[in-house]
Amino acid sequence: MADLKIGVVGLPGAWSTEVLADAVEAQSNFRCVIDYSEVRIDLVEGKAWYKEHDLCCFDALIVKKISKTYSPASVDRLLELDWIKKQGVPVYSDPYSMALLVNRLGCTLALSSVGIPMPKTSVAESIDEAIKIVKEYGSCVLKPLFSTKARGMCVVNHDDADLRQQLQQFKNDNPVMYIQQKIALPGRDLGLMFLGGEYIGTYARVSSGESWNTTTRDGGEYDCHSPRPETIEIAEKAQACFDLTYTVVDIVEHENPQETIVFEVSAFGGFRGAKEGCDVDVASMYADYVIKQIEGIK
């Protein structure tokens, strides 16, 4: 058992944060869950204080969650973590990659640039242009740039009598409007998991039938799934766009492989789907992987 100081950046008391901290403690004899809202960066002394701990003296940091909800402030925190990394502390995953993914647009642009199949997507700031997009796509999902588990998303249709009003209401909170064509889901979508760039398994989110999305927040449940080899290849190519230690690629797999699409690559891949859907202990695998990386560095 290694004696290492590995901090877990996350939400104290949250299940995924605590199981990761448990796994790290079991393999390193050290436990420190870091609520990043309480971190103080001292640029003069070159220190990053969390309570009595100087994070710049840690052997590594693992980022499970940077904030409860995504926002531009989440990006600021990740930039600070990149500064800590530059002080010589390994940070998992790479802070710059996580910062790119926290903003939904950053993820979409990166995936689009390498030809990853995605739903038709457009971005606009003008209401008139947004109306043109919806008229072209038919039924659309409006998505905030910073959100998880479908929070803040809404569906609009080309024939809605109050379409302009709906778009204006969305724009009030989202100056840059991310508009994606709504696609028919086959009752489930998939989370393909990768650790250190290697595929480790897939769980499914199965719709309750009471919502347009499959998120557990809206009644979806986890299940195990065996995707086709070509689906794994697409997910592998998508996650390779980013330098992530652990991630989950959200995919919809249709009967026709040509219709399989990627929704996003997660900045902070979840553990619950793996545990409840596949009985896979990703937290222990993650802790083991990081410790082996640190020992390799040393």
N, C-alpha and C positions, 0 to 999 in steps of 0.2 A: 504494500500500500504506500503510495507516494505522499509525502508531506509537502503540499503545495497550497499557496494562497490563491484560490480561484474565486472571484466574485461573480455572482449572478445578478445581472441588471434586470429588474422586473418589477412586478407588482406584489409587494408583501401580502401574503394571505391568499393570493390567487393560486388555483390548483396547479397550473402548468409551471409557474415560477417555483412553487414549493417542491414539486416532485423533481425538478431539475436540481434545485439546491440540495435535496436529499441525496440524489445520485452523486453529486459532486462531493458532498461530505463523506459519503460511504467510501469513496475512492481516494480522498485526499486528507481526511482528518480536519477539514476546515469548512466553515459555513459562513457565508456573508451574503445576504440578500440586499441588494442596493436599490433603494427608491431614488431614482435619478433626480426627482424634484428637490432632493435635499443635498445634492452634490454642489460643492463650491470649487471652482477652478481658480487657482492662483497662478497667473501667467508670469508674475515676477519671480516667484520661488520655484516655478515649474512643478507644482503639486496639484493634486485633485483630491479634495477632502470629502469623505463621506463619514460623518460622525468622527470617530477617532482614527479612522483608517485613511492613509494616503494611498489612493488607488494606483498611483504611479510606482508603488513598491510591490504591487501584486504580481504574481506569476502569469496571470491571464484574467480576462473578463469574458464572460459569455452573456450575450444580450438575448434575453428571452422576450422582453417587452420594454419598449422605451417610454411608453405612456399609455394611459388607459384608452384614450382616443387619439387618432392621428390628426395632426395639424402642422402648420409650418414650424411651430415650436418643437415638434418631434425631430424635424430636420436639424434645427439648431443643436439639439442634444446630441445627435449623431455626429455632427461636425466637431463637437467637443470631444466625443469619444475617439474621433480620428486624431485629434491632438494628443490624447492620452496614448494612443497607439504609437504616435511619433516619438513619445518619450521612452519607447522600448517595451511597452506592455502589449502582448498579443491580444487582439480583440476578435471574438468570433460571434457573428460573421463580420466581414469587412464593413466598417461604418459607412463608407461612401456608397457601396452597393445597396445597403439598407436604406440610406437616405434617398437614393434614386427610386426605390420601390415604394417607399412610404407615400409618395405622390403617384397616384394611379396613372397620370399622364406619362411620367417618366418611364414606368414599366411598359406601357403600351407602345411608346415610341421606340424603345429599345427592341422589343419583340418584333415590331413591324419592320424594322430596318434589316432584320435577318430572315424575313419571310415566314415567320411563324403564323400559321392559320389562326385568325381571330374573327369574331363577329365584325361586321361592317361598323366602323367607328369614325366619327368626325368630331372636331372641336371648333367651337365658335364663341364669339363674344357678342355678336349682333343677334337680336331677336329675329329679325327678318331672315338672316342666314340660317338660324336654327329652325325656323319654320320650313325653309326649303329642304333641310336635311330630313326632318320628320316626314314631310310629304313624300320624299324619295324612298325612305326606309319603310314607311308604313306604321309599324308599332315599334316604339323605342323605349329604352331604359335610360333615364337621366341619372348620372352617377357623380356624386361629389368627388373631387380629386383626392380628398383625405377622408377615408371611411373604411370600415370593415364590417363584415357580416350583413351587408345590404343596408346599413344604416344610411338614412338620407336619400336613398334611391327611390325613384318613382317612375311609373309607366305612363307614357302618353301615346296617343294614336293620331294618325294623320287626319281623321275625320272628327276629332273632338271639337265641339262648337267653341269651347273656351281654351283652345290650344295656346293662343298668344298669352292669355292670362296665366296658364299653368307654367309656361316657359318663363314669364316674367317673375313669377313667384319663386321658381327655382333659381333664377339668375340673381335674385336679391341676396341669396346666401352663397352663390357660386358664380362669380363674375366670369370665369372661364367655364363654359358649358361643355361637358363631356357627354356626347350623345352616341349611344350604341344601339344598333338594331336588335330588337328583342327576338330571340330564337326559341324555337320549340324544344324544351328539354325532354329527354326520354325518361322522365321520372327520377333521374339521379344525375349527379355530376361527381367527378372523381378528384381525389387528392393524391397525386403521385409524389412519394417522398424520396428525397435525396440527402445523403450524408456524405460530405467530402466529395461531392460530384457523382457518387455511386448510387444507383437506384436500390432502394431497400424495401419497397412495398407500396401498396395502394389501398386506400379506403374510399368508400363511397358515401356521399350524403344523399339519403333517399327522401324525396319530398313527402310531406304529409298529405299532399293533395289539396291543401287549404291556402296555399300561397303560390305566387308566380316563381318564387325562388326556393332553393333547397336548404337554406341555412338552418342550423339547429335553433337559432334564435326565433325562427318562424315555424318551428315544429318538425324540422327535418331530423332524421336519425342516421346514425353511422352503421355501416355494414362493410364487410370485406369484399374485395373485387380483384379479379385477375384480368388486367387489360391486355389488349393485343400487342404484339411486339412493336408494330409501327406506332402505336400510341405512346409506348415508352420512349421510342426514338424521338418523337416530337417533343415530349416533356424534357428529355435529356438535352436536346438542343436549346430549348427555352431557358432552362436553369443555367446552362453554360454561358449565357449572356452576362451573368453576374457572378461575383466572387462571394458565394454564400457557403457557409459551413453546413447548415441544415436548412432545407427549404421544402415547401410543398407547391407543386404546380397544379393549378386548378384547370381541369379539362372536362369537356363533354365529349363522350365517345358515342358516335352514332353507328348504326349497322353498316352504313356506307362509310368506309374509312376516309373517303374524300371529304366527308362532312364533319370530321372530328376537328374540334377547335379548342384553343387555349383561351381562358379568361384572364389569368394573371399568374405571376410568380410571387410567392409570399416572402415578405421581408423577414418575418418572424414565424416560421412554420409551426403549426400547432401540434400538440401531443395527444389530445383527447381522441381525435379520430382514429389514430393508430392504436391506441389502447382499447377503446370501446369497439371499434370495428374489426381490428385484426389481432388484438391481444399482443401488440408489439410494444415493448418498453423503450421508446425512443430516447427518453431522458437518460437512461443508463448508457445507451449506445453513444449518445452525444457526449456525456461526461468522459467515457472511456476514450473516445476519439480525440477530444481536446487534450487529455492528459498525455496520450501517446504523441500528439503533435508537440507539446511543450517539452517532453523528455527528448524528443528528436532534436529540438532547437538547442537544448542544453548539451 
